[in-house]
Amino acid sequence: MSHPHYEPTAWSLADLYPAHDSAEVQQAIADLEQRVEQFAAQRSLLTPTISDDQFLQMLQAIETIVGLLSRLSGYAGLAFSTDTQNQQNQIFMAQMQQKGAQIHNQILFFELWWKQLGDEPAQRLLAVSGDNRYWLETLRLEKPHTLTEPEEKIINLKNVNGRRALMTLYESITNRYSFSMSVNGESRELTRGELQVCFRDADPDLRAAAYQEFFRVYSGDATILGQIYQYMVRDWRSENVDLRAYSDPLAVRNLLNDMPDEVVQTLLAVCRQNAPLFHRYFRLKAQALGLEKLRRYDIYAPISASEPSYPFAEGVRLTLESLHRFDPQVATLAQKILDENHLDSEVRKGKRSGAFCATLAPELTPWVLQSYQGRTDDVTTLAHEIGHGIHALLAAEHSILTQHASLPLAETASTFSEMLLVDRLLEIDPDPAVRRDLLFGQMDSAYATIMRQAFFAIFEQEAHALIHDGGSVETVSKLYLDNLREQFGDSLELSDDFRHEWVAIPHFYNSPFYVYAYSFGQLLVLSLYQQFKQEGDAFKPRYMAILAAGGSDSPENILQRAGIDIRAAAFWQGGFDVLAEMLAELEATSAAPA
C-alpha cells in the first residue's frame, strides 16, 4: 500500500470557516436564525392529525438546523482545543454555547410535543420517519423525565452559564498548568502531555518524580478544582434526580445510552470480580522489572529499558498498513482524515491535552487531535482515534440525528483498530522479547481501559452520594484512595499522593458516568477480535454492520443482530477470559530475560 509522506502538523479548519470573525460565520449564524424562525412558525401544525408529509418536512428542517449549529459549535470547540489560552477562542466558544442554548429553546416545542403525543399517532409517524425513527424513539424514552416547556428553557439557559461555564473554567485552569522537571539532566517546563510521557519512562526515579510533580501542581488547586466538581455534582442531582425524577445519578447516563440499568451493574460487577486478575498481572510485572513489589508509579513502566521510537510518518504508515490488511476500504477512510488535513498531531503549549475524534456532520470528515511524541503508545493512540473517524465515516449514510454511535458502542472501531495495529507490530518483529513487551503493553492498556475505568465509574457513584450527604473535598479524596485500595489490593504500594488524582480526571467533570463506556467497549472488542481470529473474512460483514449502524438503533439491538447478549454476565467474563489467556502466556515466559 503506497501513501504520501506525512509530517506532524496542526489541523486545518478551512472545511468549516476561515475565522471566528469571517463573513462566512456571520452568514451561517444568520442562516441558522432564519431557519429557526421559519421552523417556529410551523408550531401550529403539531397536532395528533399532522400529515405524514408535514411531519417529514419538520424533521428535515430539524436536521438542517442541527447541522448548521453543529458546524458552528464544532468550529468553536476545535479552535478552542487548538489553543485553550487564546481569549478569542474562549469568547467565541462561549458565544456559540449561548447561541446553542437559545436555538434549542426556540425549537424545544417540537421535542416536548413529540414526547407527550399519544401512542397511536406516534406509531403512525414513526412508521414513516425512516432513518430518524430511532432518534424519535429515544426522545420518547425521556417522557417520564421531561418537564414543562418553561422549565426546560430555564435549564438550557442555566447550563450555559452554570455547568458548561464551570467546565470551561476547569479546562482554562488546568490547561495553563506547566510542570517543572529535570529530564536527562536538563530542567524543563512540560505540558501535561509531555509530563505523562515520563509516567512510562524506563527510569523509576523519573517516573516517581513525574507523578509527584503532577500531583504537586494539581494538589495546589485541589480545593478549587474539588469545589468545581462538587457544584457540578450537585447540579447534576438537582436537575436529574430532584426535578426529572431519575432513580439515581447513574440512571441519567444509562438512559442517554439507551442502556438498561441492570446491564451496566452486571458489567461493573464482573469487572469488580476480576480485579484479582490484574493483581496477578501487577505481581508478574514487578517480577519482570526486578522489583519486589510495584509502586503505583510503576504500573505503566516499560518492560524493556529502551522502547522503540516511531517517527510520525512511520506511525502513520504502520496504522494505515494494519487497517489495509484488514480491509482496504477501512484504510481508505483513514487516509481521508490525513489527506484532508483533519489531524492535529503537533505538540504545543496551550493545546488541549489528551486525544479525541470530533464528528460534526455526516458530510464532513471527522477531525482528530493528539500530541504525537513517537512512543508505541502514541502510535496506538493514533490508530485508536482514527478508528473513531472510520466508525463515523462508515455511518455517514445516516442523518446527523442518527450517525453518532451511542457511548457503549463508540469505542468499538477505535479499540479494534488499535488491536489490528498491535498485531501488525508483532508480525513485523517476531522476536519473542518484542512479543513479550507488546503483550505487557496490551495488558497495561487493558488495565487502563477496563479496570481503571470501571473503578472510576464505581467511584463516581459513591462520590455523587457522598457529596449529596455533605462530603467535603477531603472526604471525596479519602473515598478515591479507598477506591484505589480495593482496585489494587496488596498487589502494589499505593502512596498517599494519589488521593487527589480524581481532580485531574476531566471526564468526571464534563461527562458524568461516561467512563463505563470504555470498559464496555474494550470487553466487547476483545470478544469481537477473538471471533475475527477464529472466522477471518466471514467475520467482517458482521463487524462492518455494527459500525455502519451508527446510532440508528439501540446498542442492545445492534449487538443482538451480531449474536451478542449484553445482559449475560458470561459475555463480559468472556472478555476477561481473553485477558487471562494473555496473562497465562506472559507467566509461562516470565523466566525470559527482560
HELIX and SHEET records of a PDB file:
HELIX    1   1 ALA A   23  ALA A   40  1                                  18    
HELIX    2   2 ARG A   43  LEU A   45  5                                   3    
HELIX    3   3 ASP A   52  THR A   82  1                                  31    
HELIX    4   4 GLN A   87  GLN A  116  1                                  30    
HELIX    5   5 ASP A  119  LEU A  126  1                                   8    
HELIX    6   6 GLY A  130  ASN A  132  5                                   3    
HELIX    7   7 ARG A  133  LEU A  141  1                                   9    
HELIX    8   8 LYS A  143  HIS A  145  5                                   3    
HELIX    9   9 GLU A  149  ASN A  161  1                                  13    
HELIX   10  10 ARG A  163  ASN A  175  1                                  13    
HELIX   11  11 ARG A  192  CYS A  198  1                                   7    
HELIX   12  12 PRO A  204  GLY A  220  1                                  17    
HELIX   13  13 ALA A  222  ARG A  237  1                                  16    
HELIX   14  14 SER A  238  LEU A  243  3                                   6    
HELIX   15  15 PRO A  249  LEU A  256  1                                   8    
HELIX   16  16 ASP A  261  GLN A  273  1                                  13    
HELIX   17  17 ALA A  275  ALA A  288  1                                  14    
HELIX   18  18 ARG A  296  ASP A  298  5                                   3    
HELIX   19  19 PHE A  312  PHE A  326  1                                  15    
HELIX   20  20 PRO A  328  ASP A  339  1                                  12    
HELIX   21  21 THR A  376  LEU A  394  1                                  19    
HELIX   22  22 LEU A  407  ALA A  410  1                                   4    
HELIX   23  23 THR A  412  ILE A  428  1                                  17    
HELIX   24  24 PRO A  432  ALA A  446  1                                  15    
HELIX   25  25 TYR A  447  MET A  451  3                                   5    
HELIX   26  26 ARG A  452  HIS A  468  1                                  17    
HELIX   27  27 VAL A  473  PHE A  488  1                                  16    
HELIX   28  28 ASP A  496  ALA A  504  5                                   9    
HELIX   29  29 PRO A  506  ASN A  510  1                                   5    
HELIX   30  30 TYR A  516  GLU A  535  1                                  20    
HELIX   31  31 GLY A  536  PHE A  539  5                                   4    
HELIX   32  32 LYS A  540  ALA A  548  1                                   9    
HELIX   33  33 PRO A  555  ARG A  561  1                                   7    
HELIX   34  34 ALA A  569  ALA A  588  1                                  20    
SHEET    1   A 2 PHE A 179  VAL A 183  0                                        
SHEET    2   A 2 GLU A 186  LEU A 190 -1                                        
SHEET    1   B 2 LEU A 294  ARG A 295  0                                        
SHEET    2   B 2 LEU A 492  GLU A 493  1                                        
SHEET    1   C 3 LEU A 343  ASP A 344  0                                        
SHEET    2   C 3 TRP A 367  LEU A 369  1                                        
SHEET    3   C 3 PHE A 356  ALA A 358 -1                                        
END                                                                             
